[in-house]
Amino acid sequence: MVLDRKRVALISVHGDPAIEIGKEEAGGQNVYVRHVGEALARLGWQVDMFSRKTDPEDATIVEHSPQCRTIRLTAGPEAFIPRDELFDRLPEFVEQFQAFQVKERIEYPIVHTNYWLSSWVGMELKRQQPQIRQVHTHHSLGAVKYKAVRDRPPIADTRLETEKRCIETADCVIATSPQEEEDMRSLVTKKGNIKIIPCGTDVDRFGSISQTEARQRLGFDPDDKIAFYVGRFDRRKGIETLVRAAAECKTRATGQLKLIIGGGSRPDKADGRERRRIEGIVEELELGDIASFPGRISDADLPAYFAAADVCVLPSHYEPFGLVPLEAMACWTPVIASKVGGLQYSVVHEATGLLVPPKDAAGFAKALDRVLGDSQWRDRLGKAARSRVENEFSWTSVAGQLAELYETLL
């Protein structure tokens, strides 16, 4: 076995970093792992990103660069399985990971796990290979999530116990915001080593097109007042709040308000059902003339949509961090977001956007009117947003902080 101190395994069991973003259960975690991996590789690390293979047609190994690749392991059938049903497949994932190490004659001194399922994998690997150092990023906490839902899934107790054990035993747990660290300490455990390292975004790709150019490209009118949402169709994302806010928004009376709700994958999946529910509310509130649903927005088009918008709206009931506000702010677009989780960290109230209590449609309506009703203030918010992202949230900065942590642990 070859032990290379500058080799790291990023484990993301259910979040394939090589998958097309926007597919079922593909979102911020996939983006985080992929960009962290590529940025670490540029800093000289050899990065292997491990995920579960969900399609026999997918390549087993995807080379992103000479020092960064995705490796898909077979754990259970090579088909999509919802994340809440994956726990029983984890022992096989561990076996396949170890078999890959033997085949390649390598060992990973650092294993950086992502989400609670991967944390179990990391803890099991560390039990069998005590020399491993485990770093973990939660991406969301069950202790917070289950407070916001009526019916806890059968896996809830297992998830809560696993998250607690991970925080207490991992060499370091990454909190992506002070709010997430506070949630861990107040809702999970006082023990363990926690370090704050935020998520990041591509400041070159996001911000590469002006609003005028973006609107011409996408076919929007220069005088439109565009409020933009992009993400999964999930009740916890609070899209209903945004739709009801648009119905109350005074800007609607001018005939200029346009509401773009982007995202979604297949109509027969859970997010398809939620999209149909939201479309029903749009019809009920007679917003069909201002609301549009472009569906999944390609990576190539996403920067243009952010740039074309006057404001990006994130009405989530909870968000541990969220990459969307960073992507919007990098495009000089202010953000109106729920005052929850990491959104309170990435969005600075009255400076880069506005924060509103979750599920408060009237509050979001007032915030929309404030931003859309004052173009000069909107532009000042956008400039401050871009500056904040450049200074605090580039992937290069995030990877540099992670690399420093890895080296300290080794």
C-alpha positions as CSV (number, residue, x, y, z in Angstrom):
1,M,0.0,0.0,0.0
2,V,1.2,3.5,-0.8
3,L,0.3,6.2,1.8
4,D,0.4,9.6,0.1
5,R,0.0,12.5,2.6
6,K,-1.5,14.7,-0.1
7,R,-4.2,12.3,-1.1
8,V,-7.8,12.7,0.0
9,A,-11.0,10.7,-0.4
10,L,-14.2,12.8,-0.6
11,I,-17.1,10.5,0.1
12,S,-20.6,11.5,-0.9
13,V,-22.6,8.3,-1.0
14,H,-25.9,9.7,-2.4
15,G,-24.5,13.0,-4.0
16,D,-22.6,12.0,-7.2
17,P,-20.2,14.9,-8.0
18,A,-20.1,13.8,-11.7
19,I,-23.9,13.8,-12.2
20,E,-25.9,16.4,-14.0
21,I,-27.1,18.9,-11.5
22,G,-30.9,19.1,-11.3
23,K,-31.6,15.4,-11.5
24,E,-33.4,13.6,-8.7
25,E,-31.7,14.5,-5.4
26,A,-28.8,16.3,-7.1
27,G,-28.2,19.7,-5.7
28,G,-25.9,21.7,-3.5
29,Q,-24.0,18.8,-2.0
30,N,-23.0,17.5,-5.5
31,V,-21.8,21.0,-6.4
32,Y,-19.9,21.3,-3.1
33,V,-18.0,18.0,-3.4
34,R,-17.2,18.5,-7.1
35,H,-15.8,22.1,-6.7
36,V,-14.0,21.4,-3.5
37,G,-12.4,18.4,-5.2
38,E,-11.3,20.3,-8.3
39,A,-10.0,23.2,-6.2
40,L,-8.0,20.9,-4.0
41,A,-6.5,19.3,-7.1
42,R,-5.4,22.7,-8.3
43,L,-3.6,23.1,-4.9
44,G,-1.6,19.9,-5.5
45,W,-3.8,17.3,-3.8
46,Q,-4.7,14.0,-5.4
47,V,-8.4,13.8,-5.0
48,D,-10.7,10.8,-5.4
49,M,-14.4,11.5,-5.0
50,F,-16.5,8.4,-4.1
51,S,-20.2,8.0,-4.7
52,R,-22.7,5.2,-5.2
53,K,-23.4,4.0,-8.8
54,T,-27.0,4.6,-9.7
55,D,-27.1,3.7,-13.4
56,P,-25.3,0.7,-15.1
57,E,-24.7,3.0,-18.1
58,D,-22.7,5.5,-16.0
59,A,-18.9,5.3,-16.2
60,T,-17.3,3.7,-13.1
61,I,-14.5,6.3,-13.1
62,V,-14.8,9.9,-14.4
63,E,-11.6,11.8,-14.8
64,H,-12.2,15.5,-14.2
65,S,-8.5,16.5,-14.3
66,P,-5.1,14.6,-13.9
67,Q,-5.5,14.8,-10.1
68,C,-9.2,14.7,-9.6
69,R,-11.7,11.9,-10.4
70,T,-15.1,10.5,-9.4
71,I,-15.2,6.8,-8.6
72,R,-18.7,5.2,-8.5
73,L,-19.0,2.1,-6.2
74,T,-21.6,-0.5,-6.5
75,A,-23.6,-0.8,-3.3
76,G,-27.0,-2.5,-4.0
77,P,-28.7,-2.3,-7.3
78,E,-27.3,0.1,-9.8
79,A,-30.4,2.2,-9.7
80,F,-31.7,5.3,-7.9
81,I,-32.6,4.7,-4.3
82,P,-34.0,7.6,-2.2
83,R,-31.5,8.7,0.4
84,D,-33.7,7.7,3.4
85,E,-33.6,4.1,2.1
86,L,-29.8,3.8,1.6
87,F,-28.6,3.0,5.1
88,D,-28.6,-0.7,4.7
89,R,-26.4,-0.4,1.6
90,L,-23.6,1.3,3.5
91,P,-21.7,-1.8,4.7
92,E,-21.4,-2.8,1.0
93,F,-20.1,0.7,0.2
94,V,-17.4,0.3,2.8
95,E,-16.4,-3.1,1.4
96,Q,-16.2,-1.7,-2.1
97,F,-14.2,1.3,-1.0
98,Q,-11.7,-1.0,0.7
99,A,-11.5,-3.3,-2.3
100,F,-10.7,-0.2,-4.4
101,Q,-7.8,0.7,-2.1
102,V,-6.4,-2.8,-2.4
103,K,-6.8,-2.9,-6.2
104,E,-5.1,0.6,-6.5
105,R,-2.6,-0.2,-3.8
106,I,-3.2,3.1,-2.0
107,E,-4.5,4.3,1.4
108,Y,-6.2,7.6,2.1
109,P,-4.8,9.4,5.1
110,I,-7.7,11.9,5.0
111,V,-11.4,10.9,4.4
112,H,-13.7,13.9,4.1
113,T,-17.3,12.6,4.3
114,N,-20.4,14.5,3.3
115,Y,-24.0,14.1,4.8
116,W,-24.9,11.7,7.6
117,L,-24.9,8.6,5.4
118,S,-21.3,9.2,4.4
119,S,-20.4,10.0,8.0
120,W,-21.3,6.4,8.9
121,V,-19.0,5.1,6.1
122,G,-16.2,7.3,7.4
123,M,-16.6,6.2,11.0
124,E,-16.6,2.5,9.9
125,L,-13.5,3.0,7.8
126,K,-11.8,4.7,10.7
127,R,-12.7,1.8,13.0
128,Q,-11.1,-0.6,10.6
129,Q,-8.2,1.6,9.6
130,P,-7.3,3.7,12.7
131,Q,-4.7,5.7,10.9
132,I,-7.4,7.5,8.9
133,R,-8.3,11.1,9.8
134,Q,-12.0,11.8,9.3
135,V,-13.3,15.3,8.4
136,H,-17.1,15.7,8.0
137,T,-19.5,18.2,6.4
138,H,-23.2,17.6,7.4
139,H,-24.9,19.7,4.6
140,S,-28.1,19.3,6.7
141,L,-28.8,18.3,10.3
142,G,-31.6,15.8,11.2
143,A,-32.1,17.6,14.5
144,V,-33.1,20.7,12.6
145,K,-34.9,19.1,9.7
146,Y,-37.2,17.0,11.9
147,K,-38.3,20.1,13.8
148,A,-39.8,21.4,10.6
149,V,-41.7,18.3,9.5
150,R,-44.8,16.6,10.8
151,D,-44.0,13.0,10.1
152,R,-40.5,11.7,10.9
153,P,-39.3,9.0,8.6
154,P,-38.4,5.5,10.0
155,I,-34.7,6.3,9.6
156,A,-34.9,9.4,11.8
157,D,-33.5,7.8,15.1
158,T,-30.7,6.2,13.2
159,R,-29.8,9.4,11.5
160,L,-29.8,11.4,14.8
161,E,-27.7,8.9,16.6
162,T,-25.2,8.8,13.7
163,E,-24.9,12.5,13.5
164,K,-24.2,12.8,17.2
165,R,-21.6,10.1,17.1
166,C,-19.9,11.7,14.1
167,I,-19.6,15.1,15.8
168,E,-18.2,13.5,18.9
169,T,-15.7,11.2,17.1
170,A,-14.6,12.7,13.8
171,D,-11.2,14.5,13.8
172,C,-13.0,17.6,12.7
173,V,-16.6,18.5,11.7
174,I,-17.0,21.4,9.3
175,A,-19.8,23.9,10.0
176,T,-20.5,26.0,7.0
177,S,-21.7,28.9,9.1
178,P,-21.8,30.1,12.7
179,Q,-25.5,29.3,12.7
180,E,-24.8,25.6,11.8
181,E,-22.2,25.4,14.6
182,E,-24.8,26.8,17.0
183,D,-27.3,24.2,15.9
184,M,-24.9,21.4,16.4
185,R,-24.0,22.6,19.9
186,S,-27.6,23.4,21.0
187,L,-29.4,20.5,19.4
188,V,-26.9,17.6,19.0
189,T,-23.9,17.6,21.4
190,K,-21.5,19.8,23.2
191,K,-18.6,17.5,22.5
192,G,-16.3,17.3,19.4
193,N,-14.1,19.5,17.3
194,I,-16.0,21.9,15.0
195,K,-14.4,24.4,12.6
196,I,-16.2,26.9,10.4
197,I,-15.4,26.8,6.7
198,P,-18.1,28.2,4.4
199,C,-19.2,26.9,1.1
200,G,-18.1,28.6,-2.1
201,T,-18.9,29.5,-5.6
202,D,-17.2,30.0,-9.0
203,V,-16.7,33.8,-9.1
204,D,-15.5,33.6,-12.7
205,R,-18.5,31.7,-14.2
206,F,-21.1,33.5,-12.0
207,G,-20.8,37.2,-12.9
208,S,-19.6,36.6,-16.5
209,I,-22.6,38.3,-18.1
210,S,-24.4,41.6,-17.6
211,Q,-28.1,42.0,-16.9
212,T,-28.7,43.6,-20.3
213,E,-26.9,40.8,-22.2
214,A,-28.6,38.1,-20.1
215,R,-32.1,39.5,-20.8
216,Q,-31.4,39.7,-24.5
217,R,-30.1,36.1,-24.5
218,L,-33.1,34.8,-22.5
219,G,-35.8,36.9,-24.2
220,F,-36.8,39.0,-21.2
221,D,-38.0,42.6,-21.5
222,P,-35.6,45.3,-20.3
223,D,-38.4,46.8,-18.1
224,D,-39.4,43.5,-16.4
225,K,-39.0,43.3,-12.7
226,I,-37.8,39.7,-12.3
227,A,-37.9,37.7,-9.1
228,F,-36.1,34.4,-9.5
229,Y,-36.1,31.1,-7.6
230,V,-34.1,28.1,-8.5
231,G,-33.8,24.8,-6.6
232,R,-35.6,21.6,-5.8
233,F,-39.4,21.4,-5.6
234,D,-39.7,20.5,-2.0
235,R,-42.1,21.9,0.6
236,R,-39.2,22.8,2.8
237,K,-37.9,25.1,0.1
238,G,-40.9,27.4,0.8
239,I,-41.9,28.1,-2.8
240,E,-45.5,28.5,-1.8
241,T,-44.5,31.4,0.4
242,L,-42.9,33.1,-2.6
243,V,-45.9,32.5,-4.8
244,R,-48.3,34.0,-2.2
245,A,-45.9,36.9,-1.7
246,A,-46.0,37.6,-5.5
247,A,-49.8,37.7,-5.2
248,E,-49.5,40.4,-2.5
249,C,-46.7,42.4,-4.1
250,K,-47.6,45.9,-5.1
251,T,-45.1,45.8,-8.0
252,R,-47.5,43.3,-9.6
253,A,-50.0,46.1,-10.2
254,T,-47.6,47.8,-12.6
255,G,-47.6,44.8,-14.9
256,Q,-43.9,44.6,-14.7
257,L,-43.5,41.8,-12.2
258,K,-42.2,38.5,-13.5
259,L,-41.8,35.4,-11.3
260,I,-39.5,32.7,-12.6
261,I,-39.5,29.4,-10.7
262,G,-36.7,27.2,-12.0
263,G,-35.7,23.7,-11.2
264,G,-37.2,20.2,-11.0
265,S,-36.4,16.9,-12.6
266,R,-38.9,14.2,-13.5
267,P,-42.7,14.8,-13.2
268,D,-43.2,11.3,-11.7
269,K,-40.8,12.0,-8.8
270,A,-41.5,13.8,-5.5
271,D,-40.3,17.1,-6.8
272,G,-42.7,16.7,-9.8
273,R,-45.6,16.3,-7.5
274,E,-44.6,19.4,-5.5
275,R,-44.3,21.4,-8.8
276,R,-47.8,20.4,-9.7
277,R,-49.0,21.6,-6.3
278,I,-47.3,24.9,-6.8
279,E,-48.7,25.3,-10.3
280,G,-52.1,24.8,-8.8
281,I,-51.5,27.6,-6.3
282,V,-50.4,29.8,-9.1
283,E,-53.6,29.1,-11.0
284,E,-55.7,29.6,-7.9
285,L,-54.1,33.0,-7.3
286,E,-54.4,33.9,-11.0
287,L,-50.7,34.5,-11.4
288,G,-50.4,32.6,-14.7
289,D,-49.7,35.9,-16.6
290,I,-46.6,36.6,-14.5
291,A,-45.3,33.2,-13.4
292,S,-43.2,30.8,-15.5
293,F,-41.7,27.4,-14.9
294,P,-38.6,26.9,-17.1
295,G,-37.8,23.5,-15.5
296,R,-34.3,22.4,-14.9
297,I,-31.9,25.1,-15.9
298,S,-28.7,24.0,-17.5
299,D,-25.3,24.9,-16.0
300,A,-24.6,26.9,-19.1
301,D,-27.8,29.0,-18.7
302,L,-27.8,29.4,-14.9
303,P,-25.4,32.4,-14.7
304,A,-27.6,34.2,-17.3
305,Y,-30.8,33.6,-15.3
306,F,-29.1,35.0,-12.1
307,A,-27.8,38.0,-14.0
308,A,-31.2,38.7,-15.7
309,A,-33.0,38.7,-12.3
310,D,-33.6,41.9,-10.3
311,V,-33.6,39.7,-7.1
312,C,-33.1,36.1,-6.2
313,V,-35.6,34.8,-3.6
314,L,-34.9,31.9,-1.2
315,P,-37.9,31.3,1.0
316,S,-36.6,28.1,2.6
317,H,-38.0,26.8,5.9
318,Y,-34.4,25.8,6.7
319,E,-31.1,26.0,4.9
320,P,-27.8,24.9,6.5
321,F,-25.9,27.1,4.0
322,G,-27.2,27.1,0.5
323,L,-25.1,27.7,-2.7
324,V,-27.8,29.5,-4.6
325,P,-27.4,32.9,-2.7
326,L,-23.7,32.8,-3.4
327,E,-24.3,32.2,-7.1
328,A,-26.8,35.0,-7.2
329,M,-24.7,37.5,-5.3
330,A,-21.7,36.7,-7.6
331,C,-23.9,37.9,-10.5
332,W,-24.5,41.2,-8.8
333,T,-28.0,40.1,-7.9
334,P,-29.3,40.8,-4.3
335,V,-31.0,38.1,-2.4
336,I,-34.2,38.0,-0.3
337,A,-34.0,35.0,1.9
338,S,-35.6,33.4,5.0
339,K,-33.9,34.3,8.2
340,V,-32.9,30.7,8.9
341,G,-29.7,28.7,9.1
342,G,-26.8,29.6,7.0
343,L,-28.8,32.1,5.0
344,Q,-28.3,34.5,7.9
345,Y,-24.5,34.2,7.3
346,S,-24.3,34.4,3.5
347,V,-26.9,37.2,3.2
348,V,-26.2,40.4,5.1
349,H,-29.5,42.1,5.9
350,E,-29.8,45.6,4.4
351,A,-26.3,45.3,2.8
352,T,-26.5,42.4,0.3
353,G,-30.2,41.7,0.5
354,L,-33.0,41.3,2.9
355,L,-33.8,38.6,5.5
356,V,-37.5,37.7,6.3
357,P,-39.0,35.3,8.8
358,P,-39.8,31.9,7.1
359,K,-43.4,31.3,5.9
360,D,-44.1,35.0,6.1
361,A,-45.7,35.7,2.7
362,A,-46.6,39.3,3.7
363,G,-43.0,39.9,4.8
364,F,-41.6,38.6,1.5
365,A,-44.1,40.8,-0.4
366,K,-42.8,43.9,1.4
367,A,-39.2,42.9,0.8
368,L,-39.9,42.4,-2.9
369,D,-41.5,45.8,-3.2
370,R,-38.6,47.4,-1.4
371,V,-36.0,45.9,-3.7
372,L,-38.0,46.1,-7.0
373,G,-39.2,49.6,-6.2
374,D,-35.8,51.3,-5.9
375,S,-33.4,50.4,-8.7
376,Q,-30.5,52.5,-7.3
377,W,-30.7,50.7,-4.0
378,R,-31.0,47.4,-5.8
379,D,-27.8,48.1,-7.6
380,R,-26.0,49.1,-4.4
381,L,-27.1,45.8,-2.8
382,G,-25.9,43.9,-5.9
383,K,-22.4,45.6,-5.8
384,A,-22.0,44.8,-2.1
385,A,-23.2,41.2,-2.8
386,R,-20.6,40.7,-5.5
387,S,-17.8,42.1,-3.3
388,R,-18.7,39.9,-0.4
389,V,-18.6,36.7,-2.5
390,E,-15.3,37.6,-4.1
391,N,-13.7,38.3,-0.7
392,E,-15.2,35.4,1.4
393,F,-16.7,32.6,-0.7
394,S,-14.5,31.7,-3.7
395,W,-13.8,27.9,-4.1
396,T,-10.1,28.7,-4.0
397,S,-10.5,30.2,-0.6
398,V,-12.6,27.3,0.7
399,A,-10.2,24.7,-0.6
400,G,-7.3,26.6,0.9
401,Q,-8.9,26.5,4.3
402,L,-9.7,22.8,3.9
403,A,-6.1,22.0,2.8
404,E,-4.7,23.8,5.8
405,L,-7.0,21.8,8.1
406,Y,-6.0,18.5,6.4
407,E,-2.3,19.3,6.9
408,T,-2.9,20.2,10.5
409,L,-4.6,16.9,11.2
410,L,-1.8,15.0,9.5
